Structures are given as C-alpha cells and as structure tokens.
C-alpha cells in the first residue's frame, strides 16, 4: 500500500463532485478545500485493506477498482459489499466506535481510494462549513443502503435477487469472481452457475 498527499486531476475531481451532488451542491473550490483533509491510497490486486484485529481508521470512496467487504464464518467467507467507483466503504462500528473490526476488506482489482482518517474527519466536521451536514448525509445513505440490502435478501427469492442485481449491474459478472457474487447474493454456487448460464442463453 502506498500513501501520498492527495493530488487529483480535473476528471477525477468532476467525478467526486458528481458523487457529492445528491447530498450537497459543492463547487470545485469547496471540494478542493475538503480534500485537504483527505489522502489518496493505492492497493494492489488481492491486497488486504483491513485485516483481523485492526481498527478501521478510514472512511473511503473508491476512485477506481473494486473492493470486497466480507466476514469469516464457519463455512468460509460471506461477502457483504462489492464497492466499485463512487462507492463508500468502511467498517462502520470499528470506524465510529474505535474498536477492532469484525469485517475484512480486500482489493479484488488494483484500487485507488480517497480516504479520510477518523481524526481528520472530526477536524473537517468542525472546520469545513458544510462538513457536518455532508458527513451526516453520507453515513445516513450508507445505513439506508444496508437496510435495502437486508430487505432484498429477506423478501426476494434467489432468482429474483439474481435478476435484479444483473439488471442493475451487468458489468459485475465480468469483474467479480463467481464465488464472491454468489456469496453476496446469498445464492448457492451451483444455483448461481445455473442462473448465469440461463441468463446467457436468454432463458431466465
């Protein structure tokens, strides 16, 4: 992992601005002011970002690449999140309560993320004019997304979960190893393989 001071090109800056638009309308100058509190981090493919026993010290936005959030269970691993460009990821309880994380993060592709460290976030919330509102809205969105995921898993069949996900994220079939997608959607690997084949044949 390489850490460096944040220097970002205009294209990436526009992408960050678009990410913030649902929460607050921010000018380039305001975004640059906010980014003074942040750093850029790079991870190689398969590199662990948060491991067992670590306290997650960062709130992150994916600029490029793919990050998997997972837990270890008796049967192996269960994927909780597949974070791609524009997605936020953190171990919420670890980050907010400052205790060892119960979840793991791994880069499935070479990944570049913009991160804000816990103490820097608190400083930004105090100093940045719109920081408190922005931080509250981002965290609220994260919990809403988590609630939606719980509802989808509980209220939909495996077939419905597969179709809904593939329709919304067709590119993920090529980017994510099948075992991780099956785990994320809570579908048995053999069932996932069969659905994937039927979808390819236009029979699903």
PLY file of the C-alpha trace (Angstrom):
ply
format ascii 1.0
element vertex 204
property float x
property float y
property float z
element edge 203
property int vertex1
property int vertex2
end_header
0.00 0.00 0.00
1.29 3.47 -0.92
0.14 6.60 0.84
0.69 10.07 -0.55
-0.68 13.57 -0.33
-3.75 13.96 -2.49
-3.16 15.40 -5.93
-6.04 14.72 -8.26
-6.73 15.56 -11.89
-9.74 17.53 -13.11
-11.54 14.45 -14.46
-11.38 12.71 -11.09
-12.38 15.96 -9.39
-15.52 16.10 -11.53
-16.27 12.50 -10.57
-16.02 13.39 -6.89
-18.24 16.41 -7.44
-20.87 14.17 -9.06
-20.64 11.80 -6.09
-21.40 14.63 -3.65
-24.25 16.15 -5.71
-27.04 14.02 -4.17
-26.01 15.36 -0.77
-24.78 18.92 -1.34
-24.05 21.17 -4.30
-20.33 21.85 -3.99
-18.03 23.91 -6.18
-14.58 22.69 -7.27
-13.05 25.08 -4.73
-15.16 23.63 -1.91
-14.25 20.09 -2.94
-10.56 21.01 -3.02
-10.91 22.50 0.46
-12.50 19.28 1.70
-9.81 17.16 0.04
-7.17 18.96 2.10
-8.31 16.70 4.93
-8.03 13.55 2.81
-5.33 11.32 1.37
-5.13 9.01 -1.60
-4.36 5.33 -1.08
-3.43 2.68 -3.62
-3.89 -1.06 -3.22
-2.72 -3.87 -5.44
-4.95 -6.74 -6.56
-5.75 -9.14 -3.67
-4.14 -6.81 -1.11
-5.84 -6.77 2.29
-7.00 -3.31 3.37
-8.45 -4.19 6.79
-7.45 -7.45 8.46
-8.38 -9.34 11.63
-7.85 -7.30 14.79
-7.28 -3.99 13.01
-9.25 -0.89 13.91
-10.56 0.63 10.69
-9.22 4.19 10.77
-10.61 5.38 7.41
-13.80 6.32 5.61
-13.17 5.67 1.91
-14.54 6.49 -1.54
-13.47 4.25 -4.42
-12.00 6.25 -7.30
-11.07 3.23 -9.37
-11.06 -0.51 -8.83
-13.09 -2.93 -6.76
-13.06 -3.64 -3.02
-14.76 -6.56 -1.26
-16.09 -6.37 2.30
-16.52 -9.76 3.95
-16.73 -11.71 7.20
-15.31 -15.09 8.03
-17.88 -17.71 9.01
-17.73 -21.44 9.75
-18.39 -22.36 6.13
-15.75 -19.94 4.80
-16.41 -16.31 3.92
-19.54 -14.24 3.36
-19.35 -11.20 1.08
-21.16 -8.16 2.47
-20.27 -5.45 -0.08
-18.72 -5.07 -3.51
-17.58 -1.45 -3.69
-16.81 -0.01 -7.12
-16.21 3.51 -8.43
-18.08 6.11 -6.38
-18.99 3.73 -3.55
-18.20 4.42 0.10
-16.77 1.67 2.28
-15.72 1.40 5.91
-16.16 -0.91 8.86
-18.86 1.25 10.42
-18.71 0.03 14.02
-14.92 -0.12 14.05
-14.55 3.33 12.50
-17.13 5.07 14.67
-16.54 3.24 17.96
-12.75 2.87 17.61
-12.58 -0.86 18.21
-11.18 -3.84 16.25
-13.07 -4.58 13.07
-15.19 -7.67 12.74
-15.13 -7.38 8.95
-12.37 -7.56 6.36
-11.65 -5.58 3.20
-9.68 -6.77 0.19
-8.96 -5.21 -3.19
-10.26 -7.54 -5.92
-8.73 -5.24 -8.55
-5.96 -2.66 -8.29
-7.77 0.06 -6.37
-7.33 3.76 -5.73
-9.40 5.28 -2.94
-9.79 8.69 -1.37
-9.70 8.25 2.40
-10.32 10.46 5.38
-8.79 9.37 8.68
-11.03 9.41 11.77
-9.34 12.36 13.50
-9.18 14.30 10.23
-12.87 13.67 9.70
-13.69 15.19 13.08
-11.48 18.16 12.24
-13.24 18.60 8.90
-16.65 18.38 10.59
-15.63 21.31 12.81
-13.76 23.43 10.27
-15.40 22.77 6.90
-18.57 24.91 6.60
-20.79 22.13 5.24
-18.85 19.23 6.71
-21.26 18.20 9.45
-24.25 18.05 7.13
-22.28 16.22 4.44
-20.90 13.66 6.87
-24.33 13.00 8.37
-25.94 12.54 4.96
-23.23 10.17 3.70
-23.47 7.99 6.80
-27.28 8.04 6.56
-27.07 6.88 2.95
-24.78 4.03 3.96
-27.26 2.78 6.54
-30.19 3.16 4.14
-28.33 1.05 1.56
-27.65 -1.56 4.21
-31.35 -1.61 5.13
-32.34 -2.02 1.48
-29.93 -4.94 1.16
-31.41 -6.67 4.22
-34.92 -6.23 2.78
-33.95 -7.60 -0.64
-32.29 -10.66 0.90
-35.30 -11.37 3.13
-38.16 -10.59 0.75
-36.89 -11.94 -2.59
-36.14 -15.39 -3.93
-32.67 -16.33 -5.16
-33.90 -15.98 -8.75
-35.32 -12.51 -8.05
-32.12 -11.40 -6.33
-30.03 -12.62 -9.27
-32.19 -10.94 -11.92
-32.42 -7.66 -10.01
-28.67 -7.49 -9.46
-27.69 -8.46 -13.00
-30.12 -5.94 -14.49
-28.67 -3.15 -12.34
-25.00 -4.20 -12.50
-24.41 -6.32 -15.65
-20.70 -5.43 -15.73
-20.12 -7.11 -12.36
-20.47 -10.59 -13.85
-17.19 -9.98 -15.67
-15.44 -8.10 -12.85
-16.21 -10.25 -9.81
-15.28 -13.93 -9.31
-18.44 -16.02 -9.32
-17.96 -17.35 -5.78
-17.99 -13.81 -4.38
-21.09 -12.77 -6.32
-22.91 -15.92 -5.23
-21.95 -15.22 -1.62
-23.01 -11.57 -1.87
-26.42 -12.52 -3.28
-26.75 -15.41 -0.81
-27.18 -17.93 -3.61
-25.64 -21.40 -3.60
-22.69 -21.55 -6.05
-24.26 -24.30 -8.16
-27.56 -22.40 -8.34
-25.71 -19.22 -9.32
-23.87 -21.09 -12.11
-27.15 -22.43 -13.46
-28.79 -18.98 -13.38
-25.80 -17.41 -15.06
-25.97 -19.95 -17.88
-29.73 -19.46 -18.31
-29.27 -15.67 -18.34
-26.59 -16.02 -21.03
-28.98 -18.13 -23.11
-31.82 -15.62 -22.58
-33.94 -18.20 -20.74
-34.09 -16.64 -17.30
0 1
1 2
2 3
3 4
4 5
5 6
6 7
7 8
8 9
9 10
10 11
11 12
12 13
13 14
14 15
15 16
16 17
17 18
18 19
19 20
20 21
21 22
22 23
23 24
24 25
25 26
26 27
27 28
28 29
29 30
30 31
31 32
32 33
33 34
34 35
35 36
36 37
37 38
38 39
39 40
40 41
41 42
42 43
43 44
44 45
45 46
46 47
47 48
48 49
49 50
50 51
51 52
52 53
53 54
54 55
55 56
56 57
57 58
58 59
59 60
60 61
61 62
62 63
63 64
64 65
65 66
66 67
67 68
68 69
69 70
70 71
71 72
72 73
73 74
74 75
75 76
76 77
77 78
78 79
79 80
80 81
81 82
82 83
83 84
84 85
85 86
86 87
87 88
88 89
89 90
90 91
91 92
92 93
93 94
94 95
95 96
96 97
97 98
98 99
99 100
100 101
101 102
102 103
103 104
104 105
105 106
106 107
107 108
108 109
109 110
110 111
111 112
112 113
113 114
114 115
115 116
116 117
117 118
118 119
119 120
120 121
121 122
122 123
123 124
124 125
125 126
126 127
127 128
128 129
129 130
130 131
131 132
132 133
133 134
134 135
135 136
136 137
137 138
138 139
139 140
140 141
141 142
142 143
143 144
144 145
145 146
146 147
147 148
148 149
149 150
150 151
151 152
152 153
153 154
154 155
155 156
156 157
157 158
158 159
159 160
160 161
161 162
162 163
163 164
164 165
165 166
166 167
167 168
168 169
169 170
170 171
171 172
172 173
173 174
174 175
175 176
176 177
177 178
178 179
179 180
180 181
181 182
182 183
183 184
184 185
185 186
186 187
187 188
188 189
189 190
190 191
191 192
192 193
193 194
194 195
195 196
196 197
197 198
198 199
199 200
200 201
201 202
202 203
